[in-house]
Amino acid sequence: MRARRLIFEREEELCELVSKYAKRRGFTRQARELPFFEYRIDLYGFSKPTGDTIAVELKIKDWRRALYQALIYQLCSDYVFIALPETNARLVDESELARHGVGLIAVGALGQCRVRLEAARSTEVRDHYREQYAEILAR
C-alpha cells in the first residue's frame, strides 16, 4: 500500500506535523497562534526537562517573510525555526538563515519533518518575554 502524498496549501496543514515533530524533540508543552506584538507565533513550545523554548513560523512559500517574523521571535524564544514544505524549503538561502541563527524545518510530502538547518540559541532573547510564555506553558 502506498502512502498518500500531501500537497500543502495552507500553513495549518503543516502545523500538526511540525507540532508532532517538536514534541518528539522534547517540546511537549505547546501553544499555537501565540500573540507577540502584532504577530502570532504559529507554534511555540516549551521543554520542561531543559527549560528551553522554541518558536516556529510556518509558511507555504515566502521564506523571506518567515525569516523577518522569525527574527522578531528571537526576542521571546531560545530557538527559532521556519518550516516550509520540502519542495519550497529547498529554495531557501540557508546561509542567510544561518547568519541570523534561524533554523529550517522541511516538511515532506509524506508528512515527515526534517531539520535542514539547526537553530542557534538566540542571543536576542529577552527574559521578560520568554519567561512569561514559558510560565504559561509550564503549568
PyMOL CGO cylinders between C-alpha atoms (Angstrom):
from pymol import cmd
from pymol.cgo import CYLINDER

trace = [
    CYLINDER, 0.00, 0.00, 0.00, 1.43, 3.38, -0.99, 0.3, 1, 1, 1, 1, 1, 1,
    CYLINDER, 1.43, 3.38, -0.99, 1.44, 6.27, 1.42, 0.3, 1, 1, 1, 1, 1, 1,
    CYLINDER, 1.44, 6.27, 1.42, -0.68, 9.22, 0.40, 0.3, 1, 1, 1, 1, 1, 1,
    CYLINDER, -0.68, 9.22, 0.40, 1.39, 12.21, -0.68, 0.3, 1, 1, 1, 1, 1, 1,
    CYLINDER, 1.39, 12.21, -0.68, 0.39, 15.51, 0.85, 0.3, 1, 1, 1, 1, 1, 1,
    CYLINDER, 0.39, 15.51, 0.85, 0.05, 18.76, -1.04, 0.3, 1, 1, 1, 1, 1, 1,
    CYLINDER, 0.05, 18.76, -1.04, 0.27, 21.69, 1.33, 0.3, 1, 1, 1, 1, 1, 1,
    CYLINDER, 0.27, 21.69, 1.33, -1.95, 24.66, 0.54, 0.3, 1, 1, 1, 1, 1, 1,
    CYLINDER, -1.95, 24.66, 0.54, -2.34, 26.24, 4.00, 0.3, 1, 1, 1, 1, 1, 1,
    CYLINDER, -2.34, 26.24, 4.00, 0.00, 26.79, 6.93, 0.3, 1, 1, 1, 1, 1, 1,
    CYLINDER, 0.00, 26.79, 6.93, -2.41, 24.96, 9.23, 0.3, 1, 1, 1, 1, 1, 1,
    CYLINDER, -2.41, 24.96, 9.23, -1.73, 21.77, 7.27, 0.3, 1, 1, 1, 1, 1, 1,
    CYLINDER, -1.73, 21.77, 7.27, 1.92, 22.00, 8.28, 0.3, 1, 1, 1, 1, 1, 1,
    CYLINDER, 1.92, 22.00, 8.28, 1.22, 22.83, 11.90, 0.3, 1, 1, 1, 1, 1, 1,
    CYLINDER, 1.22, 22.83, 11.90, 0.08, 19.41, 13.12, 0.3, 1, 1, 1, 1, 1, 1,
    CYLINDER, 0.08, 19.41, 13.12, 3.08, 17.69, 11.56, 0.3, 1, 1, 1, 1, 1, 1,
    CYLINDER, 3.08, 17.69, 11.56, 5.57, 20.21, 12.93, 0.3, 1, 1, 1, 1, 1, 1,
    CYLINDER, 5.57, 20.21, 12.93, 3.86, 20.06, 16.33, 0.3, 1, 1, 1, 1, 1, 1,
    CYLINDER, 3.86, 20.06, 16.33, 4.33, 16.28, 16.50, 0.3, 1, 1, 1, 1, 1, 1,
    CYLINDER, 4.33, 16.28, 16.50, 7.95, 16.68, 15.44, 0.3, 1, 1, 1, 1, 1, 1,
    CYLINDER, 7.95, 16.68, 15.44, 8.58, 19.32, 18.13, 0.3, 1, 1, 1, 1, 1, 1,
    CYLINDER, 8.58, 19.32, 18.13, 7.03, 17.01, 20.74, 0.3, 1, 1, 1, 1, 1, 1,
    CYLINDER, 7.03, 17.01, 20.74, 9.41, 14.23, 19.71, 0.3, 1, 1, 1, 1, 1, 1,
    CYLINDER, 9.41, 14.23, 19.71, 12.25, 16.72, 20.26, 0.3, 1, 1, 1, 1, 1, 1,
    CYLINDER, 12.25, 16.72, 20.26, 11.03, 17.31, 23.82, 0.3, 1, 1, 1, 1, 1, 1,
    CYLINDER, 11.03, 17.31, 23.82, 8.88, 20.42, 23.37, 0.3, 1, 1, 1, 1, 1, 1,
    CYLINDER, 8.88, 20.42, 23.37, 5.77, 18.75, 24.74, 0.3, 1, 1, 1, 1, 1, 1,
    CYLINDER, 5.77, 18.75, 24.74, 4.06, 21.86, 26.09, 0.3, 1, 1, 1, 1, 1, 1,
    CYLINDER, 4.06, 21.86, 26.09, 2.80, 23.87, 23.15, 0.3, 1, 1, 1, 1, 1, 1,
    CYLINDER, 2.80, 23.87, 23.15, 0.64, 26.79, 22.13, 0.3, 1, 1, 1, 1, 1, 1,
    CYLINDER, 0.64, 26.79, 22.13, -0.50, 27.76, 18.66, 0.3, 1, 1, 1, 1, 1, 1,
    CYLINDER, -0.50, 27.76, 18.66, -1.08, 31.27, 17.36, 0.3, 1, 1, 1, 1, 1, 1,
    CYLINDER, -1.08, 31.27, 17.36, 0.58, 32.82, 20.41, 0.3, 1, 1, 1, 1, 1, 1,
    CYLINDER, 0.58, 32.82, 20.41, 0.30, 36.64, 20.23, 0.3, 1, 1, 1, 1, 1, 1,
    CYLINDER, 0.30, 36.64, 20.23, 3.59, 38.54, 20.16, 0.3, 1, 1, 1, 1, 1, 1,
    CYLINDER, 3.59, 38.54, 20.16, 3.35, 42.24, 19.33, 0.3, 1, 1, 1, 1, 1, 1,
    CYLINDER, 3.35, 42.24, 19.33, 1.28, 42.48, 16.14, 0.3, 1, 1, 1, 1, 1, 1,
    CYLINDER, 1.28, 42.48, 16.14, 2.17, 38.91, 15.09, 0.3, 1, 1, 1, 1, 1, 1,
    CYLINDER, 2.17, 38.91, 15.09, 1.06, 35.44, 16.08, 0.3, 1, 1, 1, 1, 1, 1,
    CYLINDER, 1.06, 35.44, 16.08, 3.70, 32.77, 16.58, 0.3, 1, 1, 1, 1, 1, 1,
    CYLINDER, 3.70, 32.77, 16.58, 2.39, 29.76, 14.67, 0.3, 1, 1, 1, 1, 1, 1,
    CYLINDER, 2.39, 29.76, 14.67, 3.84, 27.24, 17.14, 0.3, 1, 1, 1, 1, 1, 1,
    CYLINDER, 3.84, 27.24, 17.14, 5.54, 27.91, 20.46, 0.3, 1, 1, 1, 1, 1, 1,
    CYLINDER, 5.54, 27.91, 20.46, 6.88, 25.08, 22.58, 0.3, 1, 1, 1, 1, 1, 1,
    CYLINDER, 6.88, 25.08, 22.58, 8.40, 24.55, 26.00, 0.3, 1, 1, 1, 1, 1, 1,
    CYLINDER, 8.40, 24.55, 26.00, 10.57, 21.66, 27.18, 0.3, 1, 1, 1, 1, 1, 1,
    CYLINDER, 10.57, 21.66, 27.18, 10.00, 21.08, 30.87, 0.3, 1, 1, 1, 1, 1, 1,
    CYLINDER, 10.00, 21.08, 30.87, 13.17, 18.94, 31.32, 0.3, 1, 1, 1, 1, 1, 1,
    CYLINDER, 13.17, 18.94, 31.32, 15.52, 21.52, 29.74, 0.3, 1, 1, 1, 1, 1, 1,
    CYLINDER, 15.52, 21.52, 29.74, 13.55, 24.73, 30.27, 0.3, 1, 1, 1, 1, 1, 1,
    CYLINDER, 13.55, 24.73, 30.27, 14.16, 25.66, 26.62, 0.3, 1, 1, 1, 1, 1, 1,
    CYLINDER, 14.16, 25.66, 26.62, 11.61, 27.29, 24.34, 0.3, 1, 1, 1, 1, 1, 1,
    CYLINDER, 11.61, 27.29, 24.34, 11.08, 27.03, 20.60, 0.3, 1, 1, 1, 1, 1, 1,
    CYLINDER, 11.08, 27.03, 20.60, 9.17, 29.23, 18.17, 0.3, 1, 1, 1, 1, 1, 1,
    CYLINDER, 9.17, 29.23, 18.17, 8.25, 28.07, 14.67, 0.3, 1, 1, 1, 1, 1, 1,
    CYLINDER, 8.25, 28.07, 14.67, 6.99, 30.27, 11.86, 0.3, 1, 1, 1, 1, 1, 1,
    CYLINDER, 6.99, 30.27, 11.86, 5.14, 28.27, 9.20, 0.3, 1, 1, 1, 1, 1, 1,
    CYLINDER, 5.14, 28.27, 9.20, 4.94, 29.35, 5.59, 0.3, 1, 1, 1, 1, 1, 1,
    CYLINDER, 4.94, 29.35, 5.59, 3.95, 27.65, 2.37, 0.3, 1, 1, 1, 1, 1, 1,
    CYLINDER, 3.95, 27.65, 2.37, 6.24, 29.70, 0.09, 0.3, 1, 1, 1, 1, 1, 1,
    CYLINDER, 6.24, 29.70, 0.09, 7.52, 33.04, 1.33, 0.3, 1, 1, 1, 1, 1, 1,
    CYLINDER, 7.52, 33.04, 1.33, 10.62, 32.14, 3.32, 0.3, 1, 1, 1, 1, 1, 1,
    CYLINDER, 10.62, 32.14, 3.32, 11.85, 35.75, 3.40, 0.3, 1, 1, 1, 1, 1, 1,
    CYLINDER, 11.85, 35.75, 3.40, 8.69, 36.86, 5.20, 0.3, 1, 1, 1, 1, 1, 1,
    CYLINDER, 8.69, 36.86, 5.20, 9.06, 33.87, 7.54, 0.3, 1, 1, 1, 1, 1, 1,
    CYLINDER, 9.06, 33.87, 7.54, 12.63, 34.96, 8.29, 0.3, 1, 1, 1, 1, 1, 1,
    CYLINDER, 12.63, 34.96, 8.29, 11.50, 38.50, 9.06, 0.3, 1, 1, 1, 1, 1, 1,
    CYLINDER, 11.50, 38.50, 9.06, 8.98, 37.17, 11.58, 0.3, 1, 1, 1, 1, 1, 1,
    CYLINDER, 8.98, 37.17, 11.58, 11.45, 34.64, 12.98, 0.3, 1, 1, 1, 1, 1, 1,
    CYLINDER, 11.45, 34.64, 12.98, 13.91, 37.42, 13.76, 0.3, 1, 1, 1, 1, 1, 1,
    CYLINDER, 13.91, 37.42, 13.76, 11.25, 39.10, 15.90, 0.3, 1, 1, 1, 1, 1, 1,
    CYLINDER, 11.25, 39.10, 15.90, 10.51, 35.81, 17.68, 0.3, 1, 1, 1, 1, 1, 1,
    CYLINDER, 10.51, 35.81, 17.68, 14.15, 35.58, 18.76, 0.3, 1, 1, 1, 1, 1, 1,
    CYLINDER, 14.15, 35.58, 18.76, 13.17, 38.12, 21.42, 0.3, 1, 1, 1, 1, 1, 1,
    CYLINDER, 13.17, 38.12, 21.42, 10.94, 35.57, 23.18, 0.3, 1, 1, 1, 1, 1, 1,
    CYLINDER, 10.94, 35.57, 23.18, 12.34, 32.14, 22.36, 0.3, 1, 1, 1, 1, 1, 1,
    CYLINDER, 12.34, 32.14, 22.36, 15.59, 30.25, 22.85, 0.3, 1, 1, 1, 1, 1, 1,
    CYLINDER, 15.59, 30.25, 22.85, 15.41, 28.61, 19.41, 0.3, 1, 1, 1, 1, 1, 1,
    CYLINDER, 15.41, 28.61, 19.41, 13.57, 29.82, 16.33, 0.3, 1, 1, 1, 1, 1, 1,
    CYLINDER, 13.57, 29.82, 16.33, 12.79, 27.88, 13.17, 0.3, 1, 1, 1, 1, 1, 1,
    CYLINDER, 12.79, 27.88, 13.17, 10.89, 28.45, 9.98, 0.3, 1, 1, 1, 1, 1, 1,
    CYLINDER, 10.89, 28.45, 9.98, 9.06, 25.47, 8.49, 0.3, 1, 1, 1, 1, 1, 1,
    CYLINDER, 9.06, 25.47, 8.49, 8.07, 25.05, 4.86, 0.3, 1, 1, 1, 1, 1, 1,
    CYLINDER, 8.07, 25.05, 4.86, 7.05, 22.22, 2.56, 0.3, 1, 1, 1, 1, 1, 1,
    CYLINDER, 7.05, 22.22, 2.56, 10.18, 20.39, 1.44, 0.3, 1, 1, 1, 1, 1, 1,
    CYLINDER, 10.18, 20.39, 1.44, 9.79, 21.48, -2.18, 0.3, 1, 1, 1, 1, 1, 1,
    CYLINDER, 9.79, 21.48, -2.18, 9.95, 25.13, -1.09, 0.3, 1, 1, 1, 1, 1, 1,
    CYLINDER, 9.95, 25.13, -1.09, 12.47, 24.59, 1.71, 0.3, 1, 1, 1, 1, 1, 1,
    CYLINDER, 12.47, 24.59, 1.71, 14.99, 23.63, -0.97, 0.3, 1, 1, 1, 1, 1, 1,
    CYLINDER, 14.99, 23.63, -0.97, 14.74, 27.17, -2.36, 0.3, 1, 1, 1, 1, 1, 1,
    CYLINDER, 14.74, 27.17, -2.36, 15.70, 28.85, 0.93, 0.3, 1, 1, 1, 1, 1, 1,
    CYLINDER, 15.70, 28.85, 0.93, 19.06, 30.60, 1.21, 0.3, 1, 1, 1, 1, 1, 1,
    CYLINDER, 19.06, 30.60, 1.21, 20.27, 28.59, 4.21, 0.3, 1, 1, 1, 1, 1, 1,
    CYLINDER, 20.27, 28.59, 4.21, 23.36, 30.77, 4.60, 0.3, 1, 1, 1, 1, 1, 1,
    CYLINDER, 23.36, 30.77, 4.60, 21.04, 33.74, 5.23, 0.3, 1, 1, 1, 1, 1, 1,
    CYLINDER, 21.04, 33.74, 5.23, 19.18, 31.82, 7.93, 0.3, 1, 1, 1, 1, 1, 1,
    CYLINDER, 19.18, 31.82, 7.93, 22.42, 30.57, 9.48, 0.3, 1, 1, 1, 1, 1, 1,
    CYLINDER, 22.42, 30.57, 9.48, 23.77, 34.12, 9.61, 0.3, 1, 1, 1, 1, 1, 1,
    CYLINDER, 23.77, 34.12, 9.61, 20.83, 35.02, 11.85, 0.3, 1, 1, 1, 1, 1, 1,
    CYLINDER, 20.83, 35.02, 11.85, 20.74, 31.76, 13.84, 0.3, 1, 1, 1, 1, 1, 1,
    CYLINDER, 20.74, 31.76, 13.84, 17.33, 30.73, 12.48, 0.3, 1, 1, 1, 1, 1, 1,
    CYLINDER, 17.33, 30.73, 12.48, 16.75, 27.04, 11.76, 0.3, 1, 1, 1, 1, 1, 1,
    CYLINDER, 16.75, 27.04, 11.76, 14.88, 25.42, 8.89, 0.3, 1, 1, 1, 1, 1, 1,
    CYLINDER, 14.88, 25.42, 8.89, 12.44, 22.50, 9.05, 0.3, 1, 1, 1, 1, 1, 1,
    CYLINDER, 12.44, 22.50, 9.05, 11.37, 20.85, 5.78, 0.3, 1, 1, 1, 1, 1, 1,
    CYLINDER, 11.37, 20.85, 5.78, 8.03, 19.05, 5.77, 0.3, 1, 1, 1, 1, 1, 1,
    CYLINDER, 8.03, 19.05, 5.77, 7.95, 16.25, 3.23, 0.3, 1, 1, 1, 1, 1, 1,
    CYLINDER, 7.95, 16.25, 3.23, 5.06, 15.15, 1.04, 0.3, 1, 1, 1, 1, 1, 1,
    CYLINDER, 5.06, 15.15, 1.04, 4.65, 12.03, 3.19, 0.3, 1, 1, 1, 1, 1, 1,
    CYLINDER, 4.65, 12.03, 3.19, 4.33, 14.15, 6.34, 0.3, 1, 1, 1, 1, 1, 1,
    CYLINDER, 4.33, 14.15, 6.34, 7.84, 13.68, 7.70, 0.3, 1, 1, 1, 1, 1, 1,
    CYLINDER, 7.84, 13.68, 7.70, 9.76, 16.62, 9.18, 0.3, 1, 1, 1, 1, 1, 1,
    CYLINDER, 9.76, 16.62, 9.18, 13.49, 17.02, 8.74, 0.3, 1, 1, 1, 1, 1, 1,
    CYLINDER, 13.49, 17.02, 8.74, 15.75, 19.73, 10.06, 0.3, 1, 1, 1, 1, 1, 1,
    CYLINDER, 15.75, 19.73, 10.06, 17.77, 21.10, 7.19, 0.3, 1, 1, 1, 1, 1, 1,
    CYLINDER, 17.77, 21.10, 7.19, 19.42, 23.68, 9.44, 0.3, 1, 1, 1, 1, 1, 1,
    CYLINDER, 19.42, 23.68, 9.44, 19.59, 23.68, 13.24, 0.3, 1, 1, 1, 1, 1, 1,
    CYLINDER, 19.59, 23.68, 13.24, 18.75, 26.92, 15.00, 0.3, 1, 1, 1, 1, 1, 1,
    CYLINDER, 18.75, 26.92, 15.00, 21.37, 28.58, 17.16, 0.3, 1, 1, 1, 1, 1, 1,
    CYLINDER, 21.37, 28.58, 17.16, 20.43, 29.64, 20.69, 0.3, 1, 1, 1, 1, 1, 1,
    CYLINDER, 20.43, 29.64, 20.69, 19.08, 33.16, 20.42, 0.3, 1, 1, 1, 1, 1, 1,
    CYLINDER, 19.08, 33.16, 20.42, 21.35, 35.89, 21.72, 0.3, 1, 1, 1, 1, 1, 1,
    CYLINDER, 21.35, 35.89, 21.72, 18.47, 38.36, 21.38, 0.3, 1, 1, 1, 1, 1, 1,
    CYLINDER, 18.47, 38.36, 21.38, 16.07, 36.66, 23.80, 0.3, 1, 1, 1, 1, 1, 1,
    CYLINDER, 16.07, 36.66, 23.80, 14.58, 38.95, 26.44, 0.3, 1, 1, 1, 1, 1, 1,
    CYLINDER, 14.58, 38.95, 26.44, 13.83, 37.15, 29.68, 0.3, 1, 1, 1, 1, 1, 1,
    CYLINDER, 13.83, 37.15, 29.68, 10.66, 39.10, 30.44, 0.3, 1, 1, 1, 1, 1, 1,
    CYLINDER, 10.66, 39.10, 30.44, 9.06, 37.90, 27.18, 0.3, 1, 1, 1, 1, 1, 1,
    CYLINDER, 9.06, 37.90, 27.18, 10.43, 34.37, 27.30, 0.3, 1, 1, 1, 1, 1, 1,
    CYLINDER, 10.43, 34.37, 27.30, 9.62, 33.74, 30.95, 0.3, 1, 1, 1, 1, 1, 1,
    CYLINDER, 9.62, 33.74, 30.95, 6.04, 34.91, 30.50, 0.3, 1, 1, 1, 1, 1, 1,
    CYLINDER, 6.04, 34.91, 30.50, 5.40, 32.32, 27.78, 0.3, 1, 1, 1, 1, 1, 1,
    CYLINDER, 5.40, 32.32, 27.78, 7.42, 29.56, 29.42, 0.3, 1, 1, 1, 1, 1, 1,
    CYLINDER, 7.42, 29.56, 29.42, 5.46, 30.01, 32.64, 0.3, 1, 1, 1, 1, 1, 1,
    CYLINDER, 5.46, 30.01, 32.64, 2.12, 29.74, 30.84, 0.3, 1, 1, 1, 1, 1, 1,
    CYLINDER, 2.12, 29.74, 30.84, 3.19, 26.50, 29.12, 0.3, 1, 1, 1, 1, 1, 1,
    CYLINDER, 3.19, 26.50, 29.12, 4.89, 25.00, 32.18, 0.3, 1, 1, 1, 1, 1, 1,
    CYLINDER, 4.89, 25.00, 32.18, 1.61, 24.83, 34.11, 0.3, 1, 1, 1, 1, 1, 1,
]
cmd.load_cgo(trace, "trace")
